[in-house]
Amino acid sequence: MLELPGLIDPHVHLREPGGTHKEDFETGTIAALAGGFTAVLAMPNTQPPLVDSASLELAQLAARAKARCDYGIFLGAGEGNTSAASALAPWACGLKVYMDHTYGPLRMQSLPALIEHFQRWPGSRPIACHAEGHSLAVVLAMAHLFDRRVHICHVSTAVEIQLIRLAKERGTQVTCEVTPHHLFLSKSNLPALGSGRGEVRPRLATPEDVAALWESLEVIDCFATDHAPHTLAEKDGEQPPPGFPGLETALSLMLGAVNEERLGMDGLVLRMHTNPQRIFDLPPQRESRIEIDEDHVWEVRGVELHSRCGWSPFEGMKLRGRVRRVYLRGQLAYEDGQALAPPGSGRDLISTPVPA
Amino acid sequence: MLELPGLIDPHVHLREPGGTHKEDFETGTIAALAGGFTAVLAMPNTQPPLVDSASLELAQLAARAKARCDYGIFLGAGEGNTSAASALAPWACGLKVYMDHTYGPLRMQSLPALIEHFQRWPGSRPIACHAEGHSLAVVLAMAHLFDRRVHICHVSTAVEIQLIRLAKERGTQVTCEVTPHHLFLSKSNLPALGSGRGEVRPRLATPEDVAALWESLEVIDCFATDHAPHTLAEKDGEQPPPGFPGLETALSLMLGAVNEERLGMDGLVLRMHTNPQRIFDLPPQRESRIEIDEDHVWEVRGVELHSRCGWSPFEGMKLRGRVRRVYLRGQLAYEDGQALAPPGSGRDLISTPVPA
């Protein structure tokens, strides 16, 4: 039985408030435990988006009542909350800036507002950026000019990882994450996935981009799922929203890479536990660990997953290695498909609730 | 009689090849002499654009035959000429990158091509960038990451000059220019100008932006006209192209600022002679100087200007100080409204012609 520290996913969408038909803090954290994660950092592009104390409190209340693993919550950077955001920093695991179009209403189009966020955001936790292509260059400039830490979400292309490599070499305070789906899927999988189910931001890239990511592992600080559940009715509907679920397949996919010697086990733990903890300045989760049956081969079936969305872009894929048990702060929290940690047992790793 | 060194304008559009009904190397360099300039650097967004040896040679042939003051010619960065551009560097005063939409077909939309230009362009002369707003941040990142010199054209807003100031403080190799029209006109002048004649890129900014530029003089390396003539028929037509003529009004406008003590005479010479020469690594024009009647007050009348376009956005404005004589390499090249230097007497400051 392989034993690893509890994994930390720095990028999940738990859809609460406002999208609980897709996922909520309970189903999402059960999916997390089933995937070997003892902590997840939840994104703010909810309904309403988490851009002020009232909306942040909505998410905190839901999480406190329902979460079955530990969590942090991101604050969203809007064009109108430059002051509020910095004041709320002690309660957030980071500031999330959406430079490019994706799911939800948050998008930073104003350069003066972006600058003001970079000027005001306190330095202890990073500014996490959805920043593709030219937008990546913009936030690398901001990090350099305003001497701030940026964490680049879901890097997906050769040119992006090249720029991040250079920025690191030049001393810019930049870290980054790559998703399993950008490491294991490419545009070539789109015909099989179908156009609606294949919708994701950043889009699936070329096989050359995928190869460039694998060749740049030393530049990649974290593997993050960007778990972004939508129902199959939505994905197969008229206007399919972008996003893949990923919490329950990430570890097995990365263990496959270890098995194929594309990645060392140390490298996996570094990117799925140690680096997320360090980058987001998370307190240690003492006595938290996971047990994995390394040789267990299983076939991904969406309907069998714990996420409320009930599907996977890896449907039908045979993966090796499956989580048997998860211990969260000394307690057995998950065993063989069953979440044992009660709702509300997950802790906010960042803060006590926002004071009323 | 005030005597100054021959002025150097690092940003003019002489419209040749392809737009000689607006201007050509002869009328444009006469306008330059009339404005006190003994050298101009010509932009590559011509028809055809100057992106390869054949098109560059077209411009060189025209300039060699017609120019009445000295000149350099920019090469345009296209998405398909990353190799050709670096090979042609010895014949160009710089590489011009159009990040944003403006007049003509050149625009750099591909991030990989932009990166390749930054990787390949030799370091001795700058990459001049039309880069507004977010695009400015992109090229500041490129300059930092690829350790290249960038020269930011026609800075027009408070936020842009703020970013350039920070980049200089952080050691990025960046210089910049501001046009007289962005220092003396704002959006508030648009009703009087009319919507067609007021079209210019970057657009006329807010009075607050104009004030921020004046308060940031120490960040501004050059005053450049961005002399961009179009005929009045075009400016008053259905789809007015963006651009103002500026060669014949720039010095008088800036002398007005000296007269009002918003600028020192040393600061004027620094930004209209010394810095353009240094930044573009131009050879000295020995025995070149201009004589100015400082007290001469004149009213701008487009029809009296030498530019073929025959209009000015400063129409009717009373300016103080007018060029009487221009000496170019020891020869009297201009006197009291008459260009005396013959066509073809202007020299290419950068190179002998591209070898056949």
Chai-1 contact restraints between the chains, C-beta under 6 A:
chainA,res_idxA,chainB,res_idxB,connection_type,confidence,min_distance_angstrom,max_distance_angstrom,comment,restraint_id
A,L111,B,G133,contact,1.0,0.0,6.0,A-B,restraint_1
A,L111,B,H134,contact,1.0,0.0,6.0,A-B,restraint_2
A,L111,B,V159,contact,1.0,0.0,6.0,A-B,restraint_3
A,P112,B,V159,contact,1.0,0.0,6.0,A-B,restraint_4
A,G133,B,L111,contact,1.0,0.0,6.0,A-B,restraint_5
A,H134,B,L111,contact,1.0,0.0,6.0,A-B,restraint_6
A,H134,B,V138,contact,1.0,0.0,6.0,A-B,restraint_7
A,A137,B,V138,contact,1.0,0.0,6.0,A-B,restraint_8
A,A137,B,A141,contact,1.0,0.0,6.0,A-B,restraint_9
A,V138,B,H134,contact,1.0,0.0,6.0,A-B,restraint_10
A,V138,B,A137,contact,1.0,0.0,6.0,A-B,restraint_11
A,V138,B,V138,contact,1.0,0.0,6.0,A-B,restraint_12
A,L140,B,A141,contact,1.0,0.0,6.0,A-B,restraint_13
A,A141,B,A137,contact,1.0,0.0,6.0,A-B,restraint_14
A,A141,B,L140,contact,1.0,0.0,6.0,A-B,restraint_15
A,A141,B,A141,contact,1.0,0.0,6.0,A-B,restraint_16
A,H144,B,H144,contact,1.0,0.0,6.0,A-B,restraint_17
A,L145,B,L166,contact,1.0,0.0,6.0,A-B,restraint_18
A,V159,B,L111,contact,1.0,0.0,6.0,A-B,restraint_19
A,V159,B,P112,contact,1.0,0.0,6.0,A-B,restraint_20
A,L166,B,L145,contact,1.0,0.0,6.0,A-B,restraint_21
